């Protein structure tokens, strides 16, 4: 087989009609602006209000920062490709983009699990909350999430880009995601796919089982509460996090945990856009609309700005 050294890749996932490209550019630009602005507001509000200096909002600040980084890894390049004839990315740039997608996604999985632990302790063991969720514990959980995100995807990305690649460098996707890039390799990728599947199981199932166990304890505590008003008030503190877990884990699991025989390029392109673009945008919307304390802090902030 005639093999050539691939130095760059070209994206083919974009529509061929100029009108559709312009529409996508406008829509995605608006989504990017809303995502960055909304998540920056969440960080600012929870940092500026001393009443929100609690573990719950500490993790929310980290999550909002992650969402800004996550969408910034892919969307600026997608926007550039929509308005440019050159839809290429360098070999090293593609490797970096894939690594940061996997890295930030892994951190978010572990961070969502840490947030469920925080809610479980707050609801099930409120008298021990300040001890079990001290500043040191929050820092440790955050560092553990980041370390897991740094190390686990490193193996898959390094191994994938050490494979030989043929003269075909056309990626039928919007960015350098693992499955479409691996399809271009000239070698047998069965072992790579198996290791990626095992890594995905570790990254998604272990945090998900932990989240499920946390919410089982939370549900048991809620059901033992005497009044429906108390149950509703306590559950409302978890609803935003539960919705984010459903959106993120649902789309990521469909993307990375399905068998190879059921692989669908068009479906996976849609799912990739959903969890890398739509989910980060929904984070500030969900937490601002469904969280009374954030809404009150936001109202106070705007009120001070108007009066000043």
LUMMIVEX-575115 format. One record per residue (C-alpha): residue number from 1; x, y, z. Coordinates in Angstrom, 1 decimal. Example, Ala and Ser with C-alpha at 12.3 -4.5 7.8 and 13.67 -1.06 7.14 Angstrom:
! LUMMIVEX-575115
<pt n="1" X="12.3" Y="-4.5" Z="7.8"/>
<pt n="2" X="13.7" Y="-1.1" Z="7.1"/>
END
This chain:
! LUMMIVEX-575115
<pt n="1" X="0.0" Y="0.0" Z="0.0"/>
<pt n="2" X="1.3" Y="3.4" Z="-1.0"/>
<pt n="3" X="1.5" Y="5.4" Z="2.3"/>
<pt n="4" X="2.3" Y="9.0" Z="2.6"/>
<pt n="5" X="3.1" Y="11.2" Z="5.6"/>
<pt n="6" X="0.0" Y="13.2" Z="6.4"/>
<pt n="7" X="0.9" Y="16.7" Z="7.6"/>
<pt n="8" X="-2.6" Y="18.1" Z="7.8"/>
<pt n="9" X="-6.3" Y="17.1" Z="7.7"/>
<pt n="10" X="-9.2" Y="18.6" Z="5.9"/>
<pt n="11" X="-12.7" Y="18.8" Z="7.3"/>
<pt n="12" X="-15.6" Y="17.6" Z="5.1"/>
<pt n="13" X="-18.5" Y="17.9" Z="7.6"/>
<pt n="14" X="-19.7" Y="21.3" Z="6.4"/>
<pt n="15" X="-22.7" Y="21.9" Z="4.1"/>
<pt n="16" X="-21.8" Y="22.7" Z="0.5"/>
<pt n="17" X="-24.4" Y="25.6" Z="0.1"/>
<pt n="18" X="-23.1" Y="29.0" Z="0.9"/>
<pt n="19" X="-26.5" Y="30.2" Z="2.4"/>
<pt n="20" X="-26.5" Y="27.3" Z="4.8"/>
<pt n="21" X="-22.9" Y="28.0" Z="5.8"/>
<pt n="22" X="-23.8" Y="31.6" Z="6.5"/>
<pt n="23" X="-26.8" Y="30.6" Z="8.6"/>
<pt n="24" X="-24.7" Y="28.1" Z="10.6"/>
<pt n="25" X="-22.0" Y="30.8" Z="11.1"/>
<pt n="26" X="-24.6" Y="33.3" Z="12.5"/>
<pt n="27" X="-26.3" Y="30.7" Z="14.7"/>
<pt n="28" X="-23.0" Y="29.2" Z="16.1"/>
<pt n="29" X="-21.6" Y="32.7" Z="16.7"/>
<pt n="30" X="-24.6" Y="33.6" Z="18.7"/>
<pt n="31" X="-24.3" Y="30.3" Z="20.7"/>
<pt n="32" X="-20.7" Y="31.0" Z="21.4"/>
<pt n="33" X="-21.4" Y="34.5" Z="22.6"/>
<pt n="34" X="-24.2" Y="33.3" Z="24.8"/>
<pt n="35" X="-22.1" Y="30.5" Z="26.2"/>
<pt n="36" X="-19.1" Y="32.6" Z="27.1"/>
<pt n="37" X="-21.1" Y="35.5" Z="28.4"/>
<pt n="38" X="-23.5" Y="33.3" Z="30.5"/>
<pt n="39" X="-20.7" Y="31.2" Z="32.0"/>
<pt n="40" X="-18.6" Y="34.3" Z="32.8"/>
<pt n="41" X="-21.7" Y="35.7" Z="34.5"/>
<pt n="42" X="-22.1" Y="32.6" Z="36.6"/>
<pt n="43" X="-18.4" Y="32.8" Z="37.7"/>
<pt n="44" X="-18.7" Y="36.5" Z="38.4"/>
<pt n="45" X="-22.0" Y="36.3" Z="40.4"/>
<pt n="46" X="-20.9" Y="33.3" Z="42.5"/>
<pt n="47" X="-17.5" Y="34.9" Z="43.2"/>
<pt n="48" X="-18.8" Y="38.4" Z="44.0"/>
<pt n="49" X="-21.5" Y="37.3" Z="46.5"/>
<pt n="50" X="-20.1" Y="36.2" Z="49.8"/>
<pt n="51" X="-23.3" Y="34.2" Z="50.5"/>
<pt n="52" X="-22.5" Y="32.0" Z="47.5"/>
<pt n="53" X="-19.0" Y="31.0" Z="48.7"/>
<pt n="54" X="-20.1" Y="27.5" Z="49.4"/>
<pt n="55" X="-18.9" Y="24.1" Z="48.0"/>
<pt n="56" X="-21.9" Y="23.9" Z="45.7"/>
<pt n="57" X="-21.0" Y="27.2" Z="44.0"/>
<pt n="58" X="-17.3" Y="26.5" Z="44.1"/>
<pt n="59" X="-17.9" Y="23.5" Z="41.9"/>
<pt n="60" X="-20.3" Y="25.5" Z="39.8"/>
<pt n="61" X="-17.6" Y="28.1" Z="39.1"/>
<pt n="62" X="-15.2" Y="25.3" Z="38.0"/>
<pt n="63" X="-17.9" Y="23.8" Z="35.8"/>
<pt n="64" X="-18.6" Y="27.2" Z="34.1"/>
<pt n="65" X="-14.9" Y="27.6" Z="33.5"/>
<pt n="66" X="-14.7" Y="24.2" Z="32.0"/>
<pt n="67" X="-17.7" Y="24.9" Z="29.7"/>
<pt n="68" X="-15.9" Y="28.0" Z="28.3"/>
<pt n="69" X="-12.8" Y="26.0" Z="27.7"/>
<pt n="70" X="-14.7" Y="23.1" Z="26.2"/>
<pt n="71" X="-16.6" Y="25.1" Z="23.6"/>
<pt n="72" X="-13.5" Y="27.2" Z="22.8"/>
<pt n="73" X="-11.6" Y="24.1" Z="21.7"/>
<pt n="74" X="-13.9" Y="23.4" Z="18.8"/>
<pt n="75" X="-16.2" Y="26.3" Z="17.9"/>
<pt n="76" X="-13.7" Y="29.1" Z="16.9"/>
<pt n="77" X="-12.2" Y="26.6" Z="14.4"/>
<pt n="78" X="-15.6" Y="25.6" Z="13.1"/>
<pt n="79" X="-16.6" Y="29.3" Z="12.7"/>
<pt n="80" X="-13.3" Y="29.9" Z="10.8"/>
<pt n="81" X="-13.9" Y="26.9" Z="8.5"/>
<pt n="82" X="-17.5" Y="28.1" Z="7.7"/>
<pt n="83" X="-16.2" Y="31.4" Z="6.2"/>
<pt n="84" X="-12.9" Y="30.2" Z="4.8"/>
<pt n="85" X="-12.1" Y="28.1" Z="1.8"/>
<pt n="86" X="-9.2" Y="26.5" Z="3.7"/>
<pt n="87" X="-10.9" Y="24.0" Z="6.0"/>
<pt n="88" X="-7.7" Y="22.3" Z="7.1"/>
<pt n="89" X="-5.9" Y="21.7" Z="10.4"/>
<pt n="90" X="-2.3" Y="20.7" Z="11.0"/>
<pt n="91" X="-1.5" Y="17.2" Z="12.1"/>
<pt n="92" X="-0.3" Y="18.4" Z="15.5"/>
<pt n="93" X="-3.2" Y="20.8" Z="15.8"/>
<pt n="94" X="-5.7" Y="18.0" Z="15.2"/>
<pt n="95" X="-3.9" Y="15.9" Z="17.9"/>
<pt n="96" X="-4.1" Y="18.9" Z="20.3"/>
<pt n="97" X="-7.8" Y="19.5" Z="19.6"/>
<pt n="98" X="-8.7" Y="15.8" Z="20.1"/>
<pt n="99" X="-6.7" Y="15.7" Z="23.4"/>
<pt n="100" X="-8.3" Y="18.8" Z="24.9"/>
<pt n="101" X="-11.8" Y="17.6" Z="23.9"/>
<pt n="102" X="-11.2" Y="14.3" Z="25.7"/>
<pt n="103" X="-9.4" Y="16.0" Z="28.6"/>
<pt n="104" X="-12.1" Y="18.6" Z="29.3"/>
<pt n="105" X="-14.8" Y="16.0" Z="28.9"/>
<pt n="106" X="-13.2" Y="13.7" Z="31.4"/>
<pt n="107" X="-12.7" Y="16.5" Z="33.9"/>
<pt n="108" X="-16.4" Y="17.4" Z="33.6"/>
<pt n="109" X="-17.5" Y="13.7" Z="34.2"/>
<pt n="110" X="-15.5" Y="13.6" Z="37.4"/>
<pt n="111" X="-16.6" Y="17.1" Z="38.5"/>
<pt n="112" X="-20.3" Y="16.3" Z="38.0"/>
<pt n="113" X="-19.7" Y="13.3" Z="40.3"/>
<pt n="114" X="-18.0" Y="15.6" Z="42.9"/>
<pt n="115" X="-21.1" Y="17.9" Z="42.7"/>
<pt n="116" X="-23.4" Y="15.0" Z="43.4"/>
<pt n="117" X="-21.3" Y="14.0" Z="46.4"/>
<pt n="118" X="-21.7" Y="17.6" Z="47.7"/>
<pt n="119" X="-25.5" Y="17.5" Z="47.3"/>
<pt n="120" X="-25.6" Y="14.1" Z="49.0"/>
<pt n="121" X="-23.7" Y="15.3" Z="52.1"/>
<pt n="122" X="-25.7" Y="18.6" Z="52.2"/>
<pt n="123" X="-29.0" Y="16.7" Z="52.2"/>
<pt n="124" X="-28.3" Y="13.4" Z="54.0"/>
<pt n="125" X="-25.7" Y="14.6" Z="56.5"/>
<pt n="126" X="-26.4" Y="18.3" Z="57.0"/>
<pt n="127" X="-24.8" Y="18.4" Z="60.6"/>
<pt n="128" X="-21.5" Y="17.1" Z="59.2"/>
<pt n="129" X="-21.5" Y="19.2" Z="56.0"/>
<pt n="130" X="-18.9" Y="21.8" Z="57.0"/>
<pt n="131" X="-16.5" Y="19.0" Z="58.0"/>
<pt n="132" X="-17.1" Y="16.6" Z="55.2"/>
<pt n="133" X="-17.1" Y="19.3" Z="52.5"/>
<pt n="134" X="-14.3" Y="21.5" Z="53.9"/>
<pt n="135" X="-12.3" Y="23.8" Z="51.6"/>
<pt n="136" X="-9.5" Y="21.1" Z="51.6"/>
<pt n="137" X="-11.9" Y="18.4" Z="50.5"/>
<pt n="138" X="-13.3" Y="20.6" Z="47.7"/>
<pt n="139" X="-9.8" Y="21.4" Z="46.5"/>
<pt n="140" X="-8.8" Y="17.7" Z="46.6"/>
<pt n="141" X="-11.9" Y="16.6" Z="44.6"/>
<pt n="142" X="-11.2" Y="19.3" Z="42.0"/>
<pt n="143" X="-7.5" Y="18.4" Z="41.7"/>
<pt n="144" X="-8.4" Y="14.7" Z="41.4"/>
<pt n="145" X="-10.9" Y="15.5" Z="38.6"/>
<pt n="146" X="-8.2" Y="17.5" Z="36.7"/>
<pt n="147" X="-5.5" Y="14.9" Z="37.2"/>
<pt n="148" X="-7.8" Y="12.2" Z="35.8"/>
<pt n="149" X="-8.6" Y="14.4" Z="32.9"/>
<pt n="150" X="-5.0" Y="15.0" Z="32.1"/>
<pt n="151" X="-3.8" Y="11.4" Z="32.3"/>
<pt n="152" X="-6.5" Y="9.2" Z="31.0"/>
<pt n="153" X="-7.0" Y="10.8" Z="27.5"/>
<pt n="154" X="-3.2" Y="11.1" Z="27.0"/>
<pt n="155" X="-2.8" Y="7.4" Z="26.2"/>
<pt n="156" X="-5.6" Y="7.3" Z="23.6"/>
<pt n="157" X="-4.6" Y="10.5" Z="21.8"/>
<pt n="158" X="-0.8" Y="9.7" Z="21.7"/>
<pt n="159" X="-1.5" Y="6.2" Z="20.5"/>
<pt n="160" X="-4.0" Y="7.3" Z="17.8"/>
<pt n="161" X="-1.6" Y="9.9" Z="16.3"/>
<pt n="162" X="1.4" Y="7.4" Z="16.4"/>
<pt n="163" X="-0.5" Y="5.2" Z="13.8"/>
<pt n="164" X="0.5" Y="5.4" Z="10.1"/>
<pt n="165" X="-2.0" Y="7.5" Z="8.0"/>
<pt n="166" X="-2.6" Y="7.0" Z="4.3"/>
<pt n="167" X="-2.8" Y="9.7" Z="1.6"/>
<pt n="168" X="-6.5" Y="10.2" Z="2.5"/>
<pt n="169" X="-6.6" Y="13.1" Z="5.0"/>
<pt n="170" X="-10.3" Y="14.0" Z="4.7"/>
<pt n="171" X="-12.2" Y="14.0" Z="8.0"/>
<pt n="172" X="-15.9" Y="13.8" Z="7.5"/>
<pt n="173" X="-16.6" Y="15.8" Z="10.6"/>
<pt n="174" X="-16.6" Y="19.3" Z="12.1"/>
<pt n="175" X="-13.6" Y="18.8" Z="14.3"/>
<pt n="176" X="-11.0" Y="16.1" Z="15.3"/>
<pt n="177" X="-13.0" Y="13.6" Z="17.2"/>
<pt n="178" X="-11.7" Y="10.2" Z="17.9"/>
<pt n="179" X="-13.8" Y="7.9" Z="15.7"/>
<pt n="180" X="-13.6" Y="9.8" Z="12.4"/>
<pt n="181" X="-9.9" Y="10.4" Z="12.7"/>
<pt n="182" X="-9.1" Y="6.8" Z="13.5"/>
<pt n="183" X="-11.0" Y="5.7" Z="10.4"/>
<pt n="184" X="-8.2" Y="7.3" Z="8.3"/>
<pt n="185" X="-5.4" Y="5.2" Z="9.8"/>
<pt n="186" X="-3.7" Y="2.6" Z="7.6"/>
<pt n="187" X="-3.2" Y="0.1" Z="10.5"/>
<pt n="188" X="-5.5" Y="-2.2" Z="12.3"/>
<pt n="189" X="-7.3" Y="0.0" Z="14.9"/>
<pt n="190" X="-9.2" Y="-2.7" Z="16.8"/>
<pt n="191" X="-6.9" Y="-2.4" Z="19.8"/>
<pt n="192" X="-7.2" Y="1.4" Z="19.8"/>
<pt n="193" X="-11.0" Y="1.2" Z="19.7"/>
<pt n="194" X="-11.0" Y="-1.4" Z="22.5"/>
<pt n="195" X="-8.8" Y="0.7" Z="24.8"/>
<pt n="196" X="-10.9" Y="3.8" Z="24.0"/>
<pt n="197" X="-14.1" Y="1.8" Z="24.9"/>
<pt n="198" X="-12.5" Y="0.7" Z="28.2"/>
<pt n="199" X="-11.4" Y="4.3" Z="28.9"/>
<pt n="200" X="-14.9" Y="5.6" Z="28.1"/>
<pt n="201" X="-16.4" Y="3.1" Z="30.5"/>
<pt n="202" X="-14.1" Y="4.2" Z="33.3"/>
<pt n="203" X="-14.7" Y="7.9" Z="32.5"/>
<pt n="204" X="-18.5" Y="7.7" Z="32.2"/>
<pt n="205" X="-19.7" Y="4.7" Z="34.1"/>
<pt n="206" X="-17.7" Y="5.0" Z="37.3"/>
<pt n="207" X="-18.8" Y="8.7" Z="37.9"/>
<pt n="208" X="-22.3" Y="7.8" Z="36.7"/>
<pt n="209" X="-22.6" Y="4.9" Z="39.2"/>
<pt n="210" X="-21.3" Y="7.3" Z="41.9"/>
<pt n="211" X="-23.9" Y="9.9" Z="40.9"/>
<pt n="212" X="-26.6" Y="7.3" Z="40.9"/>
<pt n="213" X="-25.7" Y="6.1" Z="44.4"/>
<pt n="214" X="-25.6" Y="9.7" Z="45.7"/>
<pt n="215" X="-29.1" Y="10.4" Z="44.3"/>
<pt n="216" X="-30.4" Y="7.1" Z="45.7"/>
<pt n="217" X="-29.4" Y="8.3" Z="49.2"/>
<pt n="218" X="-30.8" Y="11.8" Z="48.4"/>
<pt n="219" X="-34.1" Y="10.3" Z="47.3"/>
<pt n="220" X="-34.4" Y="8.2" Z="50.4"/>
<pt n="221" X="-33.8" Y="11.2" Z="52.6"/>
<pt n="222" X="-36.3" Y="13.3" Z="50.7"/>
<pt n="223" X="-39.0" Y="10.6" Z="50.9"/>
<pt n="224" X="-38.6" Y="10.6" Z="54.7"/>
<pt n="225" X="-39.3" Y="14.3" Z="55.0"/>
<pt n="226" X="-42.7" Y="15.1" Z="56.6"/>
<pt n="227" X="-44.0" Y="17.8" Z="54.3"/>
<pt n="228" X="-44.2" Y="18.1" Z="50.5"/>
<pt n="229" X="-43.0" Y="21.7" Z="50.7"/>
<pt n="230" X="-39.7" Y="20.5" Z="52.4"/>
<pt n="231" X="-39.3" Y="17.8" Z="49.8"/>
<pt n="232" X="-39.8" Y="20.2" Z="46.9"/>
<pt n="233" X="-37.4" Y="22.8" Z="48.4"/>
<pt n="234" X="-34.6" Y="20.2" Z="48.9"/>
<pt n="235" X="-35.1" Y="18.6" Z="45.5"/>
<pt n="236" X="-35.0" Y="21.9" Z="43.8"/>
<pt n="237" X="-31.4" Y="22.3" Z="44.9"/>
<pt n="238" X="-30.5" Y="19.2" Z="42.9"/>
<pt n="239" X="-32.6" Y="19.6" Z="39.8"/>
<pt n="240" X="-30.1" Y="21.8" Z="37.9"/>
<pt n="241" X="-27.3" Y="19.4" Z="38.5"/>
<pt n="242" X="-29.5" Y="16.4" Z="37.7"/>
<pt n="243" X="-30.5" Y="18.0" Z="34.4"/>
<pt n="244" X="-26.8" Y="18.7" Z="33.4"/>
<pt n="245" X="-25.9" Y="15.1" Z="34.3"/>
<pt n="246" X="-28.6" Y="13.8" Z="32.0"/>
<pt n="247" X="-27.7" Y="16.0" Z="29.1"/>
<pt n="248" X="-23.9" Y="15.5" Z="29.3"/>
<pt n="249" X="-23.7" Y="11.8" Z="30.2"/>
<pt n="250" X="-26.6" Y="10.9" Z="27.8"/>
<pt n="251" X="-25.0" Y="12.5" Z="24.7"/>
<pt n="252" X="-21.4" Y="11.4" Z="25.6"/>
<pt n="253" X="-22.5" Y="7.8" Z="26.3"/>
<pt n="254" X="-24.3" Y="7.5" Z="22.9"/>
<pt n="255" X="-21.1" Y="8.9" Z="21.3"/>
<pt n="256" X="-18.4" Y="6.7" Z="22.8"/>
<pt n="257" X="-20.1" Y="3.6" Z="24.3"/>
<pt n="258" X="-22.0" Y="2.3" Z="21.3"/>
<pt n="259" X="-20.7" Y="-0.8" Z="19.5"/>
<pt n="260" X="-18.7" Y="-0.3" Z="16.2"/>
<pt n="261" X="-21.5" Y="-2.2" Z="14.2"/>
<pt n="262" X="-24.0" Y="0.6" Z="15.1"/>
<pt n="263" X="-21.7" Y="3.5" Z="14.1"/>
<pt n="264" X="-23.6" Y="6.2" Z="12.2"/>
<pt n="265" X="-21.5" Y="9.1" Z="11.0"/>
<pt n="266" X="-24.4" Y="11.6" Z="10.7"/>
<pt n="267" X="-25.8" Y="10.7" Z="14.1"/>
<pt n="268" X="-22.4" Y="11.0" Z="15.7"/>
<pt n="269" X="-21.7" Y="14.4" Z="14.1"/>
<pt n="270" X="-25.0" Y="15.7" Z="15.5"/>
<pt n="271" X="-24.2" Y="14.2" Z="19.0"/>
<pt n="272" X="-20.7" Y="15.7" Z="18.9"/>
<pt n="273" X="-22.1" Y="19.1" Z="18.2"/>
<pt n="274" X="-24.7" Y="18.7" Z="20.9"/>
<pt n="275" X="-22.3" Y="17.9" Z="23.8"/>
<pt n="276" X="-19.5" Y="20.2" Z="22.7"/>
<pt n="277" X="-21.6" Y="23.2" Z="21.7"/>
<pt n="278" X="-25.2" Y="23.0" Z="23.0"/>
<pt n="279" X="-24.5" Y="21.6" Z="26.5"/>
<pt n="280" X="-22.0" Y="24.3" Z="27.5"/>
<pt n="281" X="-24.6" Y="26.9" Z="26.4"/>
<pt n="282" X="-27.3" Y="25.3" Z="28.5"/>
<pt n="283" X="-25.2" Y="25.3" Z="31.7"/>
<pt n="284" X="-25.7" Y="29.0" Z="32.7"/>
<pt n="285" X="-29.3" Y="28.9" Z="31.5"/>
<pt n="286" X="-30.2" Y="25.9" Z="33.6"/>
<pt n="287" X="-28.4" Y="27.2" Z="36.7"/>
<pt n="288" X="-29.7" Y="30.7" Z="36.4"/>
<pt n="289" X="-33.3" Y="29.8" Z="35.7"/>
<pt n="290" X="-33.7" Y="26.9" Z="38.1"/>
<pt n="291" X="-31.6" Y="28.4" Z="41.0"/>
<pt n="292" X="-33.3" Y="30.9" Z="43.3"/>
<pt n="293" X="-30.0" Y="32.1" Z="44.9"/>
<pt n="294" X="-28.3" Y="32.7" Z="41.6"/>
<pt n="295" X="-31.4" Y="34.6" Z="40.3"/>
<pt n="296" X="-31.5" Y="36.8" Z="43.4"/>
<pt n="297" X="-27.7" Y="37.5" Z="43.2"/>
<pt n="298" X="-28.1" Y="38.3" Z="39.5"/>
<pt n="299" X="-31.0" Y="40.7" Z="40.2"/>
<pt n="300" X="-29.0" Y="42.4" Z="43.0"/>
<pt n="301" X="-26.0" Y="42.9" Z="40.7"/>
<pt n="302" X="-28.1" Y="44.5" Z="37.9"/>
<pt n="303" X="-29.9" Y="46.6" Z="40.4"/>
<pt n="304" X="-26.6" Y="48.0" Z="41.8"/>
<pt n="305" X="-25.4" Y="48.7" Z="38.2"/>
<pt n="306" X="-28.6" Y="50.6" Z="37.4"/>
<pt n="307" X="-28.6" Y="52.6" Z="40.6"/>
<pt n="308" X="-24.9" Y="53.5" Z="40.2"/>
END
